[in-house]
Amino acid sequence: MSHFGFQLFRLSIKRTRATTARWTALRYISSEPSLWRGVNCPSLEELDLTPFRLVGPPEITHSAFTVNSYLDDAKDPIRDKLISRRRKSRIRYMYRLPKDPCREFYVRFTDRESSPDVLQYYLELSWHHCPQTTLEHICLLRRTSHYRKRCRENFYIAALWLHRHHSLTLAYNLKAFAEYGCLKDLLEILYRIVNGSQVRHNQIMERNRAMIERRERLRGNGVKYEVMQEKNATHLRKEEKIMMAKKAIERYNYDPKYRFLHIQISRLFVELLKADLEYLISGQLAKISLASKWCPSLDSSYDRSTLFCESVARRLFPYDSCPEYRGIDEAHYAYRVRDRLRKEVLVPLRRALGLLEIYTSSNQWNLIQYDQVTPHVMRIYRRLFYKHDRDRFLQHFQNVLHLQSVQGPKMPKTTSKELLPYEILSHFDHFFDSKLWFSDYDGGHEVAELQWKRMIDNYSSKKKFVNCITIVDDNYLFRAGYDCDERFCLAFQLMTSELCGSPWRGKVLTYTVNPEFVDIKGDDLGSRIHFLRFMPFFESSQSSKKPVHKRLKHVQFLDKILETAINLKLSKENMIERVFFFDRSGGCEYIDDWEKSYGTIREKYERNGYVLPKIVRWDLRYCFQQVKAFGNGLITLIGSSEANFRIFLESDGILDPTVKDEPKKSKIWKERLPKTYVV
C-alpha cells in the first residue's frame, strides 16, 4: 500500500469512530467478546467446514475451469469511499439525520419512490443506531403487503447488504427469515448472490426485448428464423447450462461466506425433509412442512444456478449410507442421489401435501379438490382451472354460494374465507391493457361474478358500509396504472354504490366542479368496472379549455348530497351516513377549509332535518398506518397497504384514532415476532 493510501486508510478509521451514527465507508467490526450478541459463532476462517465440494452435472467435467471468475461482493472500502464520496455527501445533505433512524429506515424501504442509494444510506444509519431493531424491520419488509413486489425487492436488497457486511448475522437468522416470509426467500438470496443483485431486472429487460423482436418478426419487419438458427439455439442452451453450473461451483468452492450460507440453508432443508419423511411414515400428514414444495425441482432455475439439489441430496444420502455407491466416481454419485431425492423424497411429500403442481403437471385437473384451494391460489390459477376443468370449477362456486346461504358462519374455514373486493377485480387486469371486450375473456368474468355476488351478500347481511358513498380525488387514477391502490379505490367505490339503499344504489358522485350523481352503466361486473374506470373524474368548468386538475372542497359534494335528498324528499334514515374520499395529494389545506365551513354546512343539514355525514379521508401516499381525528366529524387515514385495506374492510371502516404509525405497535404487526440474533 502506498503512503497516500495508508494515510487515507488511517483517516477513514478515525472518521468512522467519530461518526458512527452517520454514513460510513468502512464497517466497524469489533473482536471484543462483549460486542457479539446472540449466539456463539465461528470466525471467517472456520467457515470452510463442508465435508464435500459440489461437482455439478457430468458434462462439466469435460470443460475447462477458470478459478475465481465469480463476481466478488467484498469490494475494497477505500476504493468505494473514493468513488462514491460525492454521491454520499449529496445524500447526506439532502436527507438530514433522523431522530429515529430505525423508523426512518422502515418508512424509506416501504416507499416505492426511494432510490437504492437512499435505501442503503438509511439502512446503515439504522444498523449503527440499533442492529437488533433493524434486523426485525428487515424481516418485516418481507411480510408487509404494501406494494408487495417493491417491498420484496427492498427486502432482498437488505439481505444482500447483510451478506456483504454481516454474513454471519444473515446465516444465523435463516429460520427467522423463513418464518417471516417463506423458504423460497432463502433460495432467492442464493440466486441473487451468484448471478448479481440486478439479475431479475436484467431478466425482465431481456424478456421485453425478446417480446419486441418476436412482434417485429410477426409483422414481417425482422429477420426470419432459419433451421440452422434453431439448432444453434439448442446448442446455446446447453452451453448456458454448463456455464451456470461452473459459476455455481466456483462460487461455492472459492467464496467462504457464500459456502457457509449455502451449507446453512441446505442443512435447514435437510432437517425439515427428514422430519417430514418421519411424519409421512407415521401418518401425521398435518405436521408435514412446505419444505418439499419450496425445495427446487431437478434442473429448475434455482437448481441450475446454485446446484442446491445436489447439496441437499448429498446430505440426505451420504456416500457411506448405501453400499451401491462404493466404487463409483463422485460425479456419478451426485447424479444418482439427485434422482433419488426426486423419487424418494420430493414426489411422495408433494403428493401427501396435495399440491396443485402434482395434478397440473400430470394433467389430472379432474382430481383437484377446490374446497382445499386457498383464495390466493385460486386467484392465481383461475384461468387454468376454467380452461381445463370448467364445469367442476364453476360448480364449486355454486356450491359455495349454496353453503353460505344454508350454513352461514359454520362453513369450513377454507371455503368461508372469501376474496376481498380489490382481489376479485384482479380477474379483469388483462382487460385494461388491451382493446378486447369482456366477452372475449376466457371465462374469468364468470368466476368474478360469482365471487362478487357472494361478497356483496356477505357485507349486506352484516350491515356493513350501508348508506356510504365513495369519491375518488385523482385526475390520473385508473389511467396511468392499475396497481393495488387503484384496484382498491375502484372496487370500494363500486361496492359502496351497490350496498346503498334507494335512491343512492347504483350511483356514483363524480369528482367535477359541479358534482353530479351518475348511474353506473353495465349489466355485468366487467362492464360496470369499465364504466367506472374510464369515466371522466374531473371536468373543467370551461369546456373550451383543457381539463386542469384542481382540489375541490368537501363542502361542494355535501351540498350536492343535501340538494338531492331535499329534491327526493328522503327520510332521515335513508340519508348518506359516511362519505369516503381517496387521494394522494397530501397537504393540510382541506383541514383549514373544513374547519371554516363546518359550522355552516352542519347548520344547513340540521335546518332540513338531516344529520351531517361523517367524512373519512384516506391519503394513499405512504404505507405505514396512521389515523388522525381532527374533530368536527373528519377522520384522516394515512397508509396504503393490503393489510390496511383488509383491516379497513373487516372493521366496517371504523379505525381506532389512537393507533400509532410505528410498524411494531400497529394492528398489522400485533403477532408474535420470531427471535433474531445480531452477530
C-alpha positions as CSV (number, residue, x, y, z in Angstrom):
1,M,0.0,0.0,0.0
2,S,1.4,3.5,-0.9
3,H,2.0,6.2,1.7
4,F,-1.0,8.1,0.5
5,G,-3.3,5.1,0.7
6,F,-2.1,4.3,4.2
7,Q,-2.8,7.9,5.4
8,L,-6.2,7.7,3.8
9,F,-6.9,4.4,5.5
10,R,-6.0,5.9,8.9
11,L,-8.2,8.9,8.2
12,S,-11.1,6.7,7.3
13,I,-10.8,4.8,10.6
14,K,-10.7,8.0,12.6
15,R,-13.8,9.4,10.9
16,T,-15.6,6.1,11.3
17,R,-15.0,6.1,15.1
18,A,-16.1,9.7,15.4
19,T,-19.3,9.5,13.4
20,T,-20.7,6.0,13.9
21,A,-24.2,7.2,13.5
22,R,-23.7,8.6,10.1
23,W,-22.7,7.3,6.7
24,T,-19.5,5.2,6.9
25,A,-17.4,3.7,4.2
26,L,-15.6,1.3,6.5
27,R,-17.7,-1.1,8.5
28,Y,-16.8,-1.4,12.1
29,I,-16.3,-5.0,13.2
30,S,-15.1,-5.5,16.7
31,S,-13.3,-8.5,18.0
32,E,-14.3,-8.0,21.6
33,P,-16.5,-10.7,23.0
34,S,-18.8,-8.2,24.7
35,L,-19.9,-6.9,21.3
36,W,-21.0,-10.3,20.0
37,R,-24.7,-10.7,20.5
38,G,-27.0,-13.7,20.4
39,V,-25.1,-16.9,19.7
40,N,-21.6,-18.2,19.7
41,C,-20.5,-18.5,16.1
42,P,-17.3,-19.3,14.2
43,S,-14.9,-16.9,12.7
44,L,-14.4,-16.4,9.0
45,E,-11.5,-19.0,9.0
46,E,-13.8,-21.6,10.5
47,L,-16.5,-21.3,7.8
48,D,-14.8,-23.9,5.5
49,L,-16.3,-26.9,7.3
50,T,-18.0,-28.6,4.3
51,P,-17.4,-32.3,4.0
52,F,-17.5,-32.2,0.2
53,R,-17.4,-29.8,-2.7
54,L,-20.0,-29.6,-5.4
55,V,-19.2,-31.3,-8.7
56,G,-22.2,-30.3,-10.8
57,P,-23.6,-32.2,-13.9
58,P,-21.4,-34.8,-15.6
59,E,-21.0,-32.6,-18.7
60,I,-19.0,-30.1,-16.7
61,T,-16.0,-32.4,-16.1
62,H,-15.0,-32.1,-19.8
63,S,-14.9,-28.3,-19.7
64,A,-12.1,-26.1,-18.7
65,F,-12.3,-24.2,-15.4
66,T,-11.4,-20.7,-14.7
67,V,-10.8,-20.3,-10.9
68,N,-12.1,-17.2,-9.1
69,S,-14.2,-16.0,-12.1
70,Y,-17.2,-15.2,-10.0
71,L,-18.3,-11.7,-9.1
72,D,-16.9,-10.8,-5.7
73,D,-19.2,-8.7,-3.5
74,A,-16.5,-7.9,-1.0
75,K,-15.2,-4.6,-2.6
76,D,-12.4,-2.5,-1.4
77,P,-13.7,0.0,1.2
78,I,-11.1,2.6,0.3
79,R,-12.0,2.5,-3.4
80,D,-15.7,2.7,-2.5
81,K,-15.0,5.8,-0.5
82,L,-13.0,7.5,-3.3
83,I,-15.5,6.7,-6.0
84,S,-18.8,7.4,-4.2
85,R,-17.7,10.2,-1.8
86,R,-19.5,12.9,-3.8
87,R,-22.7,10.7,-4.1
88,K,-22.8,10.0,-0.4
89,S,-22.2,13.6,0.5
90,R,-25.1,14.7,-1.7
91,I,-27.4,12.2,0.0
92,R,-26.2,13.3,3.4
93,Y,-27.1,16.9,2.8
94,M,-30.4,16.2,1.0
95,Y,-31.6,14.0,3.9
96,R,-31.0,15.2,7.4
97,L,-30.1,12.8,10.2
98,P,-33.4,11.5,11.6
99,K,-34.2,11.3,15.3
100,D,-35.2,7.7,15.0
101,P,-33.1,6.1,12.2
102,C,-34.8,2.7,12.6
103,R,-38.3,4.0,11.9
104,E,-37.0,6.2,9.1
105,F,-35.3,3.2,7.6
106,Y,-38.6,1.2,7.6
107,V,-40.5,4.1,6.1
108,R,-38.0,4.6,3.3
109,F,-37.8,1.0,2.5
110,T,-41.6,0.8,2.2
111,D,-41.8,3.9,0.0
112,R,-41.8,2.9,-3.7
113,E,-40.1,6.2,-4.7
114,S,-36.9,5.7,-2.7
115,S,-33.7,5.1,-4.8
116,P,-31.2,2.3,-3.9
117,D,-28.7,4.9,-2.7
118,V,-31.1,6.4,-0.3
119,L,-32.2,2.9,0.9
120,Q,-28.6,1.9,1.6
121,Y,-27.9,5.2,3.4
122,Y,-30.8,4.8,5.9
123,L,-30.0,1.1,6.2
124,E,-26.5,1.8,7.5
125,L,-27.8,4.6,9.8
126,S,-30.4,2.3,11.3
127,W,-27.9,-0.5,11.7
128,H,-25.4,1.7,13.6
129,H,-28.3,3.0,15.7
130,C,-29.8,-0.4,16.7
131,P,-28.8,-3.6,14.9
132,Q,-31.5,-5.7,16.6
133,T,-34.4,-3.4,15.6
134,T,-33.0,-3.0,12.1
135,L,-32.9,-6.8,11.7
136,E,-36.5,-7.1,12.8
137,H,-37.5,-4.4,10.4
138,I,-35.7,-6.2,7.6
139,C,-37.8,-9.2,8.3
140,L,-41.0,-7.2,8.4
141,L,-40.3,-5.9,4.9
142,R,-40.9,-9.4,3.6
143,R,-44.2,-9.7,5.4
144,T,-45.7,-6.3,4.5
145,S,-48.2,-6.2,1.7
146,H,-47.7,-2.6,0.7
147,Y,-46.5,-2.6,-3.0
148,R,-45.7,-6.2,-2.5
149,K,-43.2,-6.6,-5.3
150,R,-41.3,-3.4,-4.4
151,C,-41.1,-4.3,-0.7
152,R,-39.9,-7.8,-1.6
153,E,-37.2,-6.3,-3.8
154,N,-36.1,-4.0,-1.0
155,F,-36.0,-7.0,1.3
156,Y,-33.6,-8.7,-1.0
157,I,-31.5,-5.5,-1.2
158,A,-31.2,-5.5,2.6
159,A,-30.5,-9.2,2.7
160,L,-27.6,-8.9,0.2
161,W,-26.3,-6.0,2.2
162,L,-26.3,-8.2,5.3
163,H,-24.5,-11.0,3.4
164,R,-21.9,-8.5,2.2
165,H,-21.2,-6.8,5.6
166,H,-22.7,-9.1,8.3
167,S,-22.7,-12.5,6.7
168,L,-22.8,-14.4,10.0
169,T,-25.9,-12.5,11.1
170,L,-27.7,-13.5,7.9
171,A,-26.6,-17.1,8.2
172,Y,-27.7,-17.5,11.8
173,N,-31.2,-15.9,11.2
174,L,-32.3,-18.1,8.3
175,K,-35.1,-19.7,10.3
176,A,-36.4,-16.2,11.3
177,F,-36.4,-15.1,7.7
178,A,-38.2,-18.2,6.6
179,E,-40.8,-17.7,9.4
180,Y,-41.4,-14.1,8.4
181,G,-41.6,-14.9,4.7
182,C,-41.1,-18.4,3.2
183,L,-38.4,-20.9,2.5
184,K,-38.2,-19.7,-1.1
185,D,-36.7,-16.4,0.0
186,L,-33.6,-18.2,1.1
187,L,-33.1,-19.7,-2.3
188,E,-33.7,-16.3,-3.9
189,I,-30.9,-14.8,-1.8
190,L,-28.5,-17.5,-3.0
191,Y,-29.7,-17.0,-6.6
192,R,-29.0,-13.2,-6.4
193,I,-25.6,-13.7,-4.8
194,V,-24.5,-15.9,-7.6
195,N,-26.0,-14.0,-10.5
196,G,-25.8,-10.4,-9.2
197,S,-28.3,-8.2,-7.4
198,Q,-29.8,-7.0,-10.7
199,V,-30.4,-10.4,-12.2
200,R,-34.2,-10.1,-12.0
201,H,-34.2,-6.7,-13.6
202,N,-32.0,-7.9,-16.4
203,Q,-34.3,-10.9,-17.0
204,I,-37.3,-8.6,-17.3
205,M,-35.4,-6.3,-19.8
206,E,-34.3,-9.3,-21.8
207,R,-37.8,-10.7,-21.8
208,N,-39.2,-7.4,-23.0
209,R,-36.6,-7.2,-25.7
210,A,-37.4,-10.7,-26.9
211,M,-41.1,-9.8,-27.0
212,I,-40.4,-6.8,-29.1
213,E,-38.3,-8.9,-31.5
214,R,-41.0,-11.5,-31.8
215,R,-43.6,-8.9,-32.5
216,E,-41.4,-7.4,-35.3
217,R,-40.9,-10.9,-36.8
218,L,-44.6,-11.5,-36.8
219,R,-45.2,-8.2,-38.6
220,G,-42.6,-9.2,-41.2
221,N,-40.1,-6.4,-40.3
222,G,-37.5,-8.6,-38.8
223,V,-35.1,-11.3,-39.9
224,K,-36.9,-14.7,-40.3
225,Y,-35.7,-17.7,-38.3
226,E,-33.9,-20.4,-40.2
227,V,-33.4,-24.1,-39.3
228,M,-29.7,-23.6,-38.5
229,Q,-30.6,-20.8,-36.1
230,E,-32.9,-23.2,-34.2
231,K,-30.1,-25.7,-34.0
232,N,-27.7,-23.1,-32.7
233,A,-30.3,-22.1,-30.1
234,T,-30.3,-25.7,-28.7
235,H,-26.5,-25.7,-28.6
236,L,-26.5,-22.3,-26.8
237,R,-29.0,-23.6,-24.2
238,K,-26.7,-26.5,-23.4
239,E,-23.7,-24.2,-23.2
240,E,-25.6,-21.8,-20.9
241,K,-26.5,-24.7,-18.6
242,I,-22.8,-25.6,-18.3
243,M,-21.7,-22.1,-17.7
244,M,-24.3,-21.7,-14.9
245,A,-23.1,-24.8,-13.2
246,K,-19.5,-23.7,-13.5
247,K,-20.3,-20.3,-12.0
248,A,-22.2,-22.0,-9.1
249,I,-19.3,-24.4,-8.4
250,E,-16.7,-21.7,-8.4
251,R,-18.7,-19.5,-6.1
252,Y,-19.3,-22.4,-3.7
253,N,-15.7,-23.7,-3.8
254,Y,-13.8,-20.3,-3.5
255,D,-16.2,-18.0,-1.6
256,P,-16.2,-19.0,2.1
257,K,-19.1,-16.6,3.1
258,Y,-21.3,-17.9,0.3
259,R,-20.4,-21.5,1.0
260,F,-21.3,-21.1,4.7
261,L,-24.6,-19.6,3.8
262,H,-25.3,-22.3,1.2
263,I,-24.5,-25.0,3.8
264,Q,-26.8,-23.5,6.4
265,I,-29.7,-23.2,4.0
266,S,-29.2,-26.8,2.8
267,R,-29.0,-28.1,6.3
268,L,-32.2,-26.4,7.2
269,F,-34.0,-28.0,4.2
270,V,-32.4,-31.4,5.1
271,E,-33.6,-31.1,8.7
272,L,-37.2,-30.3,7.6
273,L,-37.3,-33.0,4.9
274,K,-36.1,-35.7,7.3
275,A,-38.8,-34.7,9.8
276,D,-41.4,-34.7,7.0
277,L,-40.5,-38.2,6.0
278,E,-41.0,-39.4,9.5
279,Y,-44.4,-37.7,9.7
280,L,-45.3,-39.3,6.3
281,I,-44.3,-42.8,7.5
282,S,-46.2,-42.4,10.8
283,G,-49.3,-41.0,9.0
284,Q,-49.2,-37.5,10.6
285,L,-49.8,-35.6,7.4
286,A,-50.9,-32.5,9.1
287,K,-47.4,-31.9,10.5
288,I,-45.6,-32.0,7.1
289,S,-44.0,-28.7,6.3
290,L,-43.7,-27.0,3.0
291,A,-40.0,-27.8,2.6
292,S,-40.8,-30.3,-0.3
293,K,-42.8,-27.6,-2.0
294,W,-40.1,-24.9,-2.0
295,C,-37.2,-27.3,-2.5
296,P,-36.2,-26.8,-6.1
297,S,-37.1,-29.4,-8.6
298,L,-34.2,-31.0,-10.6
299,D,-32.9,-28.8,-13.4
300,S,-35.1,-25.9,-12.3
301,S,-33.8,-22.3,-12.4
302,Y,-32.7,-22.4,-8.8
303,D,-31.0,-25.8,-9.2
304,R,-29.1,-24.8,-12.3
305,S,-27.9,-21.6,-10.7
306,T,-27.0,-22.8,-7.2
307,L,-26.8,-26.7,-7.5
308,F,-28.9,-26.7,-4.4
309,C,-30.5,-30.1,-5.2
310,E,-27.0,-31.8,-5.2
311,S,-26.2,-30.2,-1.8
312,V,-29.4,-31.4,-0.2
313,A,-29.3,-34.8,-1.8
314,R,-25.7,-35.5,-0.7
315,R,-26.6,-34.6,2.9
316,L,-29.7,-36.7,2.8
317,F,-27.9,-39.7,1.3
318,P,-24.2,-39.6,2.3
319,Y,-21.6,-41.6,0.3
320,D,-21.3,-44.3,3.0
321,S,-25.0,-44.7,3.5
322,C,-25.5,-47.2,0.8
323,P,-23.2,-50.0,-0.5
324,E,-24.1,-49.4,-4.1
325,Y,-22.3,-46.0,-4.1
326,R,-18.9,-47.6,-3.4
327,G,-16.6,-47.7,-6.3
328,I,-18.4,-45.1,-8.4
329,D,-16.9,-41.7,-9.2
330,E,-18.1,-38.6,-7.4
331,A,-20.0,-37.1,-10.4
332,H,-22.0,-40.3,-10.9
333,Y,-22.7,-40.5,-7.2
334,A,-24.1,-36.9,-7.3
335,Y,-26.3,-37.7,-10.3
336,R,-27.8,-40.8,-8.6
337,V,-28.5,-39.1,-5.2
338,R,-30.2,-36.2,-7.0
339,D,-32.5,-38.7,-8.8
340,R,-33.1,-40.5,-5.5
341,L,-34.0,-37.1,-3.9
342,R,-36.7,-36.6,-6.5
343,K,-38.2,-40.2,-6.4
344,E,-38.0,-41.0,-2.7
345,V,-38.4,-37.6,-1.0
346,L,-39.9,-34.8,-3.1
347,V,-42.5,-36.6,-5.1
348,P,-44.0,-38.6,-2.1
349,L,-44.1,-35.5,0.2
350,R,-45.6,-33.3,-2.5
351,R,-48.3,-35.9,-3.2
352,A,-49.0,-36.2,0.5
353,L,-49.4,-32.4,0.7
354,G,-51.9,-32.5,-2.2
355,L,-50.1,-29.7,-4.0
356,L,-51.5,-28.4,-7.2
357,E,-48.3,-28.9,-9.0
358,I,-48.7,-32.7,-8.8
359,Y,-52.1,-32.7,-10.6
360,T,-51.3,-29.9,-13.0
361,S,-48.0,-31.3,-14.2
362,S,-49.6,-34.7,-14.8
363,N,-52.7,-33.1,-16.5
364,Q,-55.0,-34.6,-13.8
365,W,-57.2,-31.5,-13.4
366,N,-60.3,-33.5,-12.5
367,L,-58.6,-34.7,-9.3
368,I,-58.2,-31.2,-7.8
369,Q,-60.2,-30.6,-4.6
370,Y,-61.2,-26.9,-5.0
371,D,-62.5,-26.7,-1.4
372,Q,-58.9,-27.1,-0.2
373,V,-57.5,-24.4,-2.5
374,T,-56.8,-21.1,-0.7
375,P,-58.3,-17.9,-2.2
376,H,-54.8,-16.6,-3.1
377,V,-54.0,-19.7,-5.1
378,M,-57.5,-19.7,-6.6
379,R,-56.9,-16.2,-7.9
380,I,-53.6,-17.1,-9.5
381,Y,-54.7,-20.3,-11.2
382,R,-58.3,-19.3,-12.0
383,R,-57.8,-19.1,-15.8
384,L,-56.1,-22.5,-15.9
385,F,-58.9,-24.0,-13.8
386,Y,-61.5,-22.6,-16.1
387,K,-59.7,-23.8,-19.2
388,H,-59.0,-27.4,-18.1
389,D,-61.9,-28.1,-15.7
390,R,-64.6,-25.6,-16.4
391,D,-67.7,-27.5,-15.2
392,R,-66.3,-28.6,-11.9
393,F,-64.7,-25.2,-11.3
394,L,-68.0,-23.3,-11.8
395,Q,-69.9,-25.9,-9.8
396,H,-67.6,-25.3,-6.9
397,F,-68.6,-21.6,-6.7
398,Q,-72.3,-22.6,-7.0
399,N,-71.8,-25.0,-4.0
400,V,-70.1,-22.2,-2.0
401,L,-73.0,-19.9,-2.6
402,H,-75.4,-22.6,-1.5
403,L,-73.4,-23.4,1.6
404,Q,-73.2,-19.8,2.6
405,S,-77.0,-19.4,2.4
406,V,-77.6,-22.6,4.4
407,Q,-74.7,-22.8,6.9
408,G,-73.6,-19.2,7.2
409,P,-70.7,-18.8,9.6
410,K,-70.5,-22.6,10.2
411,M,-68.9,-23.1,6.8
412,P,-65.4,-24.7,6.6
413,K,-62.5,-22.2,7.1
414,T,-61.1,-22.6,3.6
415,T,-64.5,-22.4,1.9
416,S,-65.8,-19.5,4.0
417,K,-62.7,-17.3,3.5
418,E,-63.6,-15.1,0.6
419,L,-61.7,-12.7,-1.6
420,L,-61.7,-9.0,-0.8
421,P,-63.2,-6.6,-3.4
422,Y,-60.0,-5.5,-4.9
423,E,-58.8,-9.1,-5.2
424,I,-61.9,-10.0,-7.2
425,L,-61.2,-7.2,-9.7
426,S,-57.8,-8.8,-10.5
427,H,-59.8,-11.1,-12.8
428,F,-60.0,-8.1,-15.2
429,D,-56.4,-6.9,-15.0
430,H,-55.7,-8.1,-18.5
431,F,-58.5,-6.0,-20.0
432,F,-57.1,-2.7,-19.0
433,D,-54.1,-3.2,-21.2
434,S,-56.0,-4.3,-24.3
435,K,-58.8,-3.3,-26.5
436,L,-60.8,-6.5,-26.1
437,W,-64.3,-6.6,-24.7
438,F,-65.1,-8.7,-21.7
439,S,-66.9,-11.4,-23.7
440,D,-63.5,-12.2,-25.3
441,Y,-62.1,-13.2,-22.0
442,D,-61.6,-16.9,-21.3
443,G,-64.3,-17.2,-18.6
444,G,-62.7,-15.5,-15.7
445,H,-65.5,-12.9,-15.6
446,E,-68.0,-15.7,-14.7
447,V,-65.9,-16.6,-11.7
448,A,-65.6,-12.9,-10.7
449,E,-69.4,-12.5,-11.0
450,L,-70.0,-15.4,-8.5
451,Q,-67.3,-14.1,-6.1
452,W,-68.6,-10.6,-6.3
453,K,-72.2,-11.7,-5.6
454,R,-71.1,-13.7,-2.6
455,M,-69.1,-10.8,-1.2
456,I,-72.0,-8.3,-1.6
457,D,-74.4,-10.7,0.1
458,N,-72.0,-11.2,3.0
459,Y,-71.5,-7.4,3.6
460,S,-75.2,-6.8,3.2
461,S,-76.1,-9.5,5.8
462,K,-73.6,-7.9,8.3
463,K,-75.0,-4.4,7.6
464,K,-71.5,-3.1,6.7
465,F,-71.0,0.1,4.6
466,V,-74.7,0.8,4.4
467,N,-75.6,4.3,3.0
468,C,-72.0,5.2,2.2
469,I,-70.6,6.9,-0.8
470,T,-67.1,7.0,-2.2
471,I,-65.4,9.8,-4.1
472,V,-62.0,9.5,-5.7
473,D,-59.9,12.6,-5.9
474,D,-57.2,11.8,-8.5
475,N,-57.2,13.0,-12.1
476,Y,-55.0,10.2,-13.3
477,L,-56.4,7.4,-11.1
478,F,-57.2,4.2,-13.2
479,R,-55.4,5.8,-16.2
480,A,-51.6,5.8,-15.5
481,G,-51.6,2.4,-13.9
482,Y,-53.5,-0.3,-12.2
483,D,-51.8,-1.4,-9.0
484,C,-53.3,-2.3,-5.7
485,D,-54.3,1.2,-4.7
486,E,-56.2,1.9,-7.9
487,R,-57.8,-1.5,-7.7
488,F,-58.9,-1.0,-4.1
489,C,-60.4,2.5,-4.9
490,L,-62.3,1.2,-7.9
491,A,-63.6,-1.9,-6.1
492,F,-64.6,0.1,-2.9
493,Q,-66.4,2.7,-5.0
494,L,-68.4,0.1,-6.8
495,M,-69.1,-1.9,-3.6
496,T,-70.4,1.0,-1.6
497,S,-72.7,2.0,-4.5
498,E,-74.3,-1.5,-4.5
499,L,-74.6,-1.6,-0.7
500,C,-76.5,1.7,-0.5
501,G,-80.2,1.8,-0.2
502,S,-82.6,3.6,-2.6
503,P,-82.1,6.1,-4.3
504,W,-78.4,6.0,-3.8
505,R,-77.9,2.4,-5.0
506,G,-76.1,2.0,-8.3
507,K,-75.0,5.7,-8.4
508,V,-71.6,7.4,-8.1
509,L,-70.8,11.1,-7.4
510,T,-68.4,12.5,-10.0
511,Y,-65.4,14.5,-9.0
512,T,-66.1,17.6,-11.0
513,V,-66.5,21.3,-10.5
514,N,-70.3,20.7,-10.5
515,P,-70.7,17.3,-8.9
516,E,-73.5,15.1,-10.3
517,F,-74.9,11.7,-9.4
518,V,-74.4,9.3,-12.4
519,D,-75.9,5.9,-12.8
520,I,-73.3,3.1,-13.2
521,K,-74.0,1.6,-16.5
522,G,-73.5,-2.1,-17.3
523,D,-75.3,-5.4,-16.9
524,D,-72.3,-7.4,-15.6
525,L,-69.4,-6.7,-13.4
526,G,-67.0,-6.2,-16.2
527,S,-69.0,-3.5,-17.9
528,R,-69.5,-1.7,-14.7
529,I,-65.8,-1.7,-14.0
530,H,-65.1,-0.4,-17.5
531,F,-67.6,2.4,-16.9
532,L,-66.1,3.5,-13.6
533,R,-62.5,3.3,-14.7
534,F,-62.9,5.3,-17.9
535,M,-65.5,7.8,-16.5
536,P,-64.1,11.4,-16.6
537,F,-63.4,12.0,-12.9
538,F,-62.6,15.7,-13.4
539,E,-64.0,18.2,-15.9
540,S,-63.1,21.8,-16.1
541,S,-65.9,24.4,-15.7
542,Q,-64.8,25.8,-19.1
543,S,-65.4,23.2,-21.7
544,S,-63.3,25.0,-24.3
545,K,-60.1,24.6,-22.2
546,K,-58.2,21.5,-21.4
547,P,-59.1,19.9,-18.0
548,V,-56.9,21.2,-15.3
549,H,-56.8,19.3,-12.0
550,K,-58.0,21.4,-9.0
551,R,-58.6,20.3,-5.5
552,L,-62.3,20.6,-4.8
553,K,-63.7,21.2,-1.3
554,H,-65.6,18.7,0.6
555,V,-68.5,21.1,1.0
556,Q,-69.3,21.0,-2.7
557,F,-70.1,17.3,-2.5
558,L,-72.0,17.6,0.8
559,D,-74.1,20.4,-0.8
560,K,-74.9,18.1,-3.7
561,I,-75.9,15.3,-1.4
562,L,-78.2,17.6,0.6
563,E,-79.7,19.0,-2.6
564,T,-80.5,15.5,-3.9
565,A,-82.0,14.4,-0.6
566,I,-84.3,17.6,-0.5
567,N,-85.5,17.1,-4.1
568,L,-86.3,13.5,-3.5
569,K,-87.9,14.2,0.0
570,L,-85.9,11.4,1.6
571,S,-86.4,10.4,5.2
572,K,-83.6,10.8,7.8
573,E,-83.0,7.0,7.8
574,N,-82.3,6.9,4.0
575,M,-79.7,9.7,4.2
576,I,-76.0,9.2,3.4
577,E,-74.2,8.5,6.7
578,R,-70.5,8.5,5.6
579,V,-68.5,9.9,2.7
580,F,-65.1,8.4,1.8
581,F,-62.5,10.4,0.0
582,F,-59.4,8.8,-1.6
583,D,-56.5,10.8,-2.8
584,R,-52.7,11.1,-2.9
585,S,-52.4,14.8,-2.9
586,G,-51.4,15.4,0.7
587,G,-51.3,18.8,2.3
588,C,-53.4,20.3,5.0
589,E,-55.5,22.8,3.0
590,Y,-58.6,20.6,3.2
591,I,-58.4,20.7,7.1
592,D,-58.5,24.5,7.1
593,D,-61.3,24.6,4.6
594,W,-63.3,22.1,6.6
595,E,-62.9,23.9,9.9
596,K,-64.0,27.2,8.3
597,S,-67.1,25.7,6.6
598,Y,-68.1,23.0,9.1
599,G,-70.5,25.2,11.1
600,T,-72.3,26.5,8.0
601,I,-72.8,23.1,6.4
602,R,-73.9,21.5,9.7
603,E,-76.5,24.2,10.3
604,K,-77.8,23.7,6.7
605,Y,-78.2,20.0,7.2
606,E,-79.9,20.4,10.6
607,R,-82.2,23.0,9.2
608,N,-83.6,20.5,6.7
609,G,-83.9,17.7,9.3
610,Y,-80.8,15.7,8.4
611,V,-77.5,14.7,10.2
612,L,-74.3,15.8,8.6
613,P,-72.4,12.7,7.2
614,K,-69.1,11.8,8.6
615,I,-66.0,12.5,6.4
616,V,-63.3,9.8,6.1
617,R,-60.4,11.0,4.0
618,W,-57.7,8.4,3.1
619,D,-54.3,9.6,1.9
620,L,-52.7,6.8,-0.1
621,R,-49.2,8.2,-0.4
622,Y,-47.5,6.1,2.4
623,C,-47.7,2.6,3.7
624,F,-47.4,2.9,7.5
625,Q,-50.8,3.1,9.2
626,Q,-51.8,6.3,10.9
627,V,-55.3,7.6,11.9
628,K,-55.9,11.2,12.8
629,A,-59.2,12.5,14.1
630,F,-59.4,16.3,13.7
631,G,-62.8,16.7,15.2
632,N,-65.9,18.1,13.6
633,G,-66.6,14.7,12.0
634,L,-63.4,14.5,10.0
635,I,-61.1,11.5,10.2
636,T,-57.9,11.2,8.1
637,L,-56.3,7.8,7.3
638,I,-52.7,7.6,6.1
639,G,-51.3,4.4,4.8
640,S,-51.8,2.3,1.7
641,S,-51.2,-1.4,2.0
642,E,-53.2,-4.6,1.6
643,A,-53.1,-5.1,5.3
644,N,-54.6,-1.7,5.9
645,F,-57.3,-2.4,3.3
646,R,-58.2,-5.7,5.0
647,I,-58.4,-4.1,8.4
648,F,-60.5,-1.3,7.0
649,L,-63.0,-3.6,5.4
650,E,-63.2,-6.0,8.3
651,S,-63.9,-3.2,10.8
652,D,-66.6,-1.5,8.7
653,G,-64.4,1.5,8.0
654,I,-64.1,2.3,11.7
655,L,-60.5,2.5,12.8
656,D,-59.2,3.5,16.2
657,P,-57.6,7.0,16.0
658,T,-55.2,6.0,18.8
659,V,-53.4,3.6,16.5
660,K,-49.8,4.7,16.1
661,D,-47.7,4.5,13.0
662,E,-44.8,2.6,14.3
663,P,-44.7,-0.8,12.5
664,K,-44.3,-2.9,15.6
665,K,-47.1,-1.2,17.6
666,S,-49.7,-1.1,14.8
667,K,-52.5,-3.5,14.5
668,I,-50.8,-5.0,11.5
669,W,-47.8,-6.2,13.5
670,K,-49.6,-7.4,16.6
671,E,-48.5,-11.0,16.2
672,R,-45.5,-12.6,18.0
673,L,-42.2,-11.8,16.2
674,P,-39.7,-14.6,15.7
675,K,-36.4,-14.3,17.7
676,T,-33.5,-12.8,15.8
677,Y,-29.8,-12.7,16.6
678,V,-27.2,-10.0,15.7
679,V,-23.7,-11.4,15.2
